[in-house]
């Protein structure tokens, strides 16, 4: 009786799909994972105190004044719409970065083996 070739490989970090592993060995640059750290650095900095959180609170104060008639509590040379547009652009750039990070990680997730019974 001839046994079929296994479609998975046992590694120190779990079983992986043999075909996907072979493809990754031919062209996946593991250094790209280190590049993800760089991509995250500016987002982490913006999410730290004094960053985007403070900008959102500032925008809230401005919008509260403009929309609800609250007293002016924020001195700003910027228009409310400019602050909102800048934040929108920044969040879209963060989202694009997150999608790029996910795309870089996807080939490793594709290593999930198919254990055929």
C-alpha positions in Angstrom: 0.0 0.0 0.0 1.4 3.3 -1.1 0.9 6.2 1.4 0.2 9.6 -0.1 2.7 12.4 0.5 1.8 14.4 3.6 0.4 17.9 2.8 1.9 19.4 5.9 5.3 19.8 7.5 6.0 19.6 11.2 8.0 22.6 12.5 9.1 23.8 15.9 6.2 26.3 15.6 3.4 23.9 14.6 2.4 22.1 11.5 2.3 24.1 8.3 1.0 23.5 4.8 3.9 22.0 2.8 3.1 23.6 -0.5 2.6 27.1 1.0 5.9 26.7 2.9 7.7 25.8 -0.2 6.3 28.9 -2.0 7.3 31.1 0.9 10.8 29.6 0.9 11.1 30.6 -2.7 10.1 34.3 -2.2 9.0 35.5 1.2 11.3 38.1 2.7 11.1 37.6 6.4 12.8 41.0 6.8 9.5 42.5 5.6 8.2 41.7 9.1 10.8 44.0 10.6 9.5 46.7 8.2 6.1 46.4 9.8 7.6 47.7 13.1 8.6 50.8 11.2 5.1 51.2 9.7 3.7 51.0 13.2 6.1 53.5 14.8 4.4 56.7 13.6 1.0 55.3 14.4 2.0 54.4 17.9 3.5 57.9 18.3 0.2 59.5 17.1 -1.8 57.3 19.4 0.3 58.2 22.5 -0.9 61.0 24.8 -0.7 64.3 23.1 -1.5 62.8 19.8 -4.7 62.0 17.9 -6.7 61.6 21.2 -6.0 65.2 22.1 -6.8 66.3 18.5 -10.2 64.5 18.7 -10.9 66.2 22.0 -9.9 69.6 20.5 -12.2 68.9 17.6 -15.0 68.0 20.0 -14.6 71.4 21.8 -14.7 73.2 18.5 -17.7 71.3 17.2 -19.5 71.7 20.5 -19.2 75.4 20.1 -20.1 75.6 16.5 -23.0 73.1 16.6 -24.4 73.4 20.1 -23.6 77.1 20.8 -21.3 76.3 23.7 -18.9 78.9 24.9 -15.6 79.2 23.1 -13.1 77.0 24.9 -10.6 76.4 22.2 -8.4 79.1 20.6 -7.5 78.0 17.1 -6.4 79.5 13.9 -7.8 76.5 12.1 -11.4 76.1 10.9 -13.3 73.2 12.4 -13.6 71.5 9.0 -9.9 71.8 8.5 -9.2 70.0 11.8 -11.8 67.3 10.9 -10.4 66.8 7.3 -6.8 66.5 8.7 -8.0 63.8 11.1 -9.9 62.0 8.4 -6.8 61.9 6.2 -4.7 60.7 9.1 -7.1 57.9 10.0 -7.4 56.8 6.4 -3.6 56.7 6.2 -3.6 54.6 9.4 -6.2 52.3 7.9 -4.2 51.9 4.7 -1.1 51.0 6.8 -3.1 48.5 8.8 -4.3 46.9 5.6 -0.8 46.8 4.2 0.4 45.2 7.4 -2.4 42.6 7.2 -1.4 41.8 3.6 2.2 41.3 4.6 1.1 38.9 7.3 -1.4 37.0 5.2 1.1 34.6 3.6 2.2 33.4 7.1 -1.5 32.8 8.0 -1.8 30.8 4.8 0.6 28.3 6.3 -2.4 26.8 8.2 -2.2 23.1 7.3 -5.0 21.1 5.8 -4.9 17.8 7.7 -6.8 15.5 5.4 -8.4 12.5 7.1 
